[in-house]
Amino acid sequence: MSAADDQERAVATLRRVAFLLERAQARRYRSEAYRTAARTVERQAPGRLATLAAAGALTDLPGVGRSTADVVRRALAAEPVPALDELEAQTAAAAASSPEAAALHAALRGDLHSHTEASDGAAPVQEMVLTALDLGRDYLAVTDHSPRLTVAHGLSAARLRAQLADLAALRPALAPFDVLSGIEVDILDDGSLDQEPDLLDELDVVVASVHSKLRMDAAAMTRRMLAAVRNPRTDVLGHCTGRRLTGRQRPPSEFDARAVFDACAEHGVAVEINCRPDRLDPPHRLLQAAVDAGCVFTIDSDAHAPGQLDWLRAGCERAVAHGIGPDRVVTTRSAGEVRARGRVARR
């Protein structure tokens, strides 16, 4: 095998470690260290890498530390990489699923909720969409935050328009994979959506979510959510309770679930089954209420890093536990059908 092949294997190994760390929701600095090292290694002349490895001097490269240097050295020599093997074993155990969930996962064609470095994500849009492509998806919606969520560097109208231009330029190079334009738009206190209405009309997917005043009185929260669901620009109701299960835990918001889900069913708004391990939203009780109301669903990663795009199995397990089949999951449909569905709703 040539030095160039060895280099390619080293880069792929570093990226795989980063991917699995992101999937495991490890601290962000850890995955970033491996992605930084991958970019550095990729830029080197293959012969120089071999020379540095032989001299034990891989850490002379910028952005390559002891741990990443060890991975590079082992990958160049086609040796086992313990750091990778351990993560692969953990991932295989976590990915085990029932046959019904596996079948639903296989039917999924896209993901309607993801974030890039334009807001609070960890990677550029190109890296996110290429990862979705590698995972076998047909499309990915880029749904960065809206302006009010300043802590997440939400996109102003001008920044969102610039992103739309970037996505338009990116699509031809990825075809037949499709990149859907979108937003995770804040539901404001009065139920209005946090972006210019005409700009929302240009998007393929609008995910509307509550991010503030989550402990609002139940009656007020119900009115707020109903206003958003009844807005013809809303396609998906995102992580409806806003709960957090790990880290800085947060209880679910309180609202009249039957009223909200009846409105979703009436107006064709999909209820998101959010797959983030720290959310898993809606809780099972509310997910059953949405099923009983006749809602349709999306199964979305809410990914903020490439490896997190591989979280959809958890949502599939939750869906099949409530008898939700592919016919009720919007993300089993083609990109064209998803795009048309949103446009029709906004006429």
TORLUMVO-786153 format. One record per residue (C-alpha): x, y, z. Coordinates in steps of 0.5 Angstrom, whole numbers, padded with zeros to 4 digits, always signed. Layout:
// TORLUMVO-786153
XYZ;...
//
This chain:
// TORLUMVO-786153
+0000+0000+0000;+0003+0007-0002;+0004+0013+0003;-0002+0016+0000;-0006+0010+0002;-0003+0010+0009;-0005+0018+0010;-0012+0017+0007;-0013+0011+0013;-0010+0016+0018;-0015+0022+0016;-0021+0017+0016;-0019+0014+0023;-0018+0021+0026;-0025+0023+0023;-0028+0016+0025;-0026+0017+0032;-0029+0025+0032;-0035+0022+0029;-0036+0017+0035;-0034+0022+0040;-0040+0027+0038;-0045+0021+0037;-0043+0019+0045;-0044+0027+0047;-0037+0027+0049;-0034+0034+0051;-0034+0038+0045;-0026+0040+0045;-0025+0032+0045;-0028+0031+0038;-0025+0038+0036;-0018+0035+0037;-0019+0029+0033;-0022+0034+0027;-0017+0039+0028;-0012+0033+0027;-0015+0030+0021;-0015+0037+0017;-0007+0038+0019;-0005+0031+0017;-0009+0031+0011;-0005+0037+0009;+0002+0034+0009;+0006+0031+0004;+0005+0023+0005;+0012+0022+0005;+0013+0027+0011;+0008+0024+0015;+0012+0017+0015;+0018+0021+0017;+0015+0024+0023;+0012+0018+0025;+0019+0014+0025;+0022+0020+0029;+0017+0020+0034;+0015+0027+0032;+0008+0027+0030;+0007+0032+0035;+0011+0037+0032;+0005+0038+0027;+0000+0044+0029;-0006+0041+0032;-0003+0034+0033;-0003+0032+0041;+0000+0026+0044;-0007+0022+0043;-0008+0024+0036;-0001+0023+0034;-0002+0016+0037;-0008+0014+0033;-0004+0017+0027;+0002+0013+0028;-0002+0006+0029;-0007+0008+0023;+0000+0009+0018;+0002+0003+0021;-0004-0001+0020;-0004-0003+0027;-0010-0004+0031;-0013+0003+0034;-0015+0002+0042;-0018+0009+0042;-0023+0007+0036;-0024+0000+0038;-0027+0002+0044;-0031+0007+0042;-0034+0002+0036;-0036-0003+0041;-0039+0002+0045;-0043+0005+0039;-0045-0002+0037;-0048-0004+0044;-0052+0003+0044;-0054+0002+0037;-0058-0005+0038;-0065-0004+0036;-0072-0008+0036;-0073-0011+0029;-0079-0006+0028;-0075+0000+0030;-0069-0003+0025;-0075-0003+0019;-0077+0004+0021;-0070+0007+0021;-0068+0004+0014;-0075+0007+0012;-0072+0014+0014;-0070+0018+0008;-0068+0025+0011;-0067+0029+0018;-0071+0036+0018;-0067+0039+0024;-0060+0040+0024;-0055+0046+0026;-0049+0048+0023;-0043+0053+0026;-0047+0059+0023;-0051+0058+0030;-0049+0054+0035;-0047+0048+0032;-0040+0045+0031;-0039+0044+0024;-0039+0048+0017;-0045+0046+0013;-0041+0042+0008;-0039+0037+0014;-0046+0036+0016;-0049+0035+0009;-0043+0030+0007;-0044+0026+0014;-0051+0025+0012;-0050+0023+0005;-0045+0018+0008;-0050+0015+0013;-0055+0014+0007;-0059+0019+0008;-0063+0022+0002;-0063+0029+0005;-0062+0034+0010;-0065+0040+0013;-0061+0046+0015;-0065+0049+0021;-0060+0054+0025;-0063+0058+0030;-0067+0065+0029;-0065+0072+0032;-0068+0072+0038;-0064+0066+0041;-0057+0070+0042;-0054+0065+0046;-0054+0060+0040;-0052+0066+0035;-0059+0066+0032;-0059+0068+0025;-0061+0075+0023;-0065+0076+0016;-0059+0078+0013;-0055+0072+0015;-0060+0067+0013;-0061+0070+0006;-0053+0069+0006;-0054+0062+0008;-0059+0061+0003;-0055+0063-0003;-0049+0058+0000;-0054+0052+0000;-0056+0054-0007;-0049+0054-0009;-0048+0047-0006;-0054+0043-0008;-0051+0042-0015;-0045+0039-0013;-0049+0034-0008;-0054+0031-0013;-0058+0027-0012;-0057+0028-0005;-0061+0034-0003;-0060+0040+0002;-0067+0043+0005;-0067+0050+0007;-0070+0051+0014;-0070+0054+0020;-0071+0053+0028;-0075+0059+0029;-0077+0061+0036;-0084+0061+0038;-0084+0068+0042;-0088+0069+0048;-0095+0071+0044;-0094+0065+0039;-0091+0069+0033;-0085+0066+0030;-0078+0070+0030;-0077+0071+0023;-0079+0076+0017;-0085+0072+0015;-0083+0073+0007;-0077+0070+0009;-0080+0064+0012;-0084+0063+0006;-0078+0062+0002;-0075+0056+0006;-0077+0049+0005;-0078+0047+0012;-0080+0051+0018;-0079+0048+0025;-0082+0052+0031;-0080+0051+0038;-0080+0054+0045;-0074+0056+0048;-0075+0061+0053;-0080+0062+0059;-0081+0055+0059;-0084+0055+0066;-0090+0060+0063;-0097+0058+0066;-0100+0052+0063;-0106+0056+0060;-0101+0062+0057;-0096+0056+0054;-0102+0053+0051;-0104+0060+0047;-0097+0061+0045;-0096+0054+0042;-0103+0054+0039;-0102+0061+0035;-0095+0058+0033;-0098+0051+0030;-0104+0055+0027;-0099+0059+0023;-0099+0057+0016;-0091+0058+0016;-0090+0052+0021;-0089+0045+0018;-0086+0042+0025;-0087+0043+0032;-0080+0042+0035;-0078+0039+0042;-0085+0041+0045;-0084+0040+0052;-0077+0043+0052;-0075+0038+0057;-0067+0037+0059;-0066+0030+0062;-0058+0030+0063;-0053+0036+0065;-0057+0042+0067;-0064+0038+0068;-0070+0042+0066;-0077+0039+0067;-0082+0039+0061;-0086+0045+0060;-0094+0045+0062;-0099+0046+0057;-0106+0043+0054;-0103+0037+0050;-0109+0035+0047;-0111+0042+0045;-0104+0043+0042;-0104+0036+0038;-0111+0037+0036;-0109+0043+0033;-0103+0040+0030;-0107+0034+0026;-0112+0040+0024;-0107+0044+0021;-0102+0039+0018;-0096+0040+0023;-0092+0035+0024;-0090+0033+0032;-0082+0032+0032;-0080+0026+0036;-0073+0029+0038;-0067+0024+0038;-0062+0028+0043;-0061+0023+0049;-0061+0030+0053;-0068+0031+0050;-0072+0025+0048;-0078+0029+0047;-0084+0028+0047;-0084+0024+0053;-0088+0018+0052;-0095+0020+0055;-0095+0026+0051;-0092+0022+0045;-0098+0017+0046;-0103+0023+0046;-0100+0026+0039;-0102+0019+0036;-0109+0019+0039;-0110+0026+0036;-0108+0023+0029;-0102+0027+0028;-0096+0026+0023;-0089+0026+0026;-0082+0027+0024;-0076+0023+0027;-0070+0028+0028;-0063+0028+0030;-0063+0036+0033;-0055+0035+0031;-0050+0040+0033;-0044+0036+0030;-0043+0031+0025;-0043+0025+0029;-0050+0027+0032;-0054+0026+0026;-0053+0018+0027;-0058+0019+0033;-0064+0017+0029;-0065+0010+0032;-0067+0012+0039;-0073+0016+0036;-0075+0010+0032;-0075+0006+0038;-0080+0011+0041;-0084+0011+0035;-0085+0004+0034;-0087+0003+0042;-0093+0007+0040;-0095+0004+0034;-0092+0009+0029;-0091+0006+0023;-0087+0009+0016;-0094+0012+0014;-0094+0017+0019;-0087+0019+0019;-0086+0025+0014;-0078+0024+0014;-0080+0017+0010;-0082+0021+0004;-0078+0024-0001;-0074+0031-0001;-0079+0033-0006;-0085+0031-0002;-0083+0034+0004;-0081+0041+0000;-0088+0041-0003;-0091+0039+0003;-0089+0046+0006;-0090+0050+0000;-0097+0048+0000;-0098+0049+0007;-0096+0056+0006;-0101+0058+0000;
//
